[in-house]
Amino acid sequence: MTLLEVRNEILGIDTEIIKLIKKRLACADKVAAAKREEGGSPVDAVQREKVLKRSYEMAKMA
């Protein structure tokens, strides 16, 4: 594989990552809207900790 081919592969991966981040942010907006509708607190420390722990564990396995 040439350097240009590898760089293009990385560009494709980066594009996919950005699309997934955008999709995740849209979901987070939906969560915030649901919390407002249900009268919940905008910050959920327990859920935040779960997400961080899950992300850390997934990163270790990658």
Rosetta blueprint (number, residue, H / E / L):
1 M L
2 T L
3 L H
4 L H
5 E H
6 V H
7 R H
8 N H
9 E H
10 I H
11 L H
12 G H
13 I H
14 D H
15 T H
16 E H
17 I H
18 I H
19 K H
20 L H
21 I H
22 K H
23 K H
24 R H
25 L H
26 A H
27 C H
28 A H
29 D H
30 K H
31 V H
32 A H
33 A H
34 A H
35 K H
36 R H
37 E H
38 E H
39 G L
40 G L
41 S L
42 P L
43 V L
44 D L
45 A H
46 V H
47 Q H
48 R H
49 E H
50 K H
51 V H
52 L H
53 K H
54 R H
55 S H
56 Y H
57 E H
58 M H
59 A H
60 K H
61 M H
62 A L
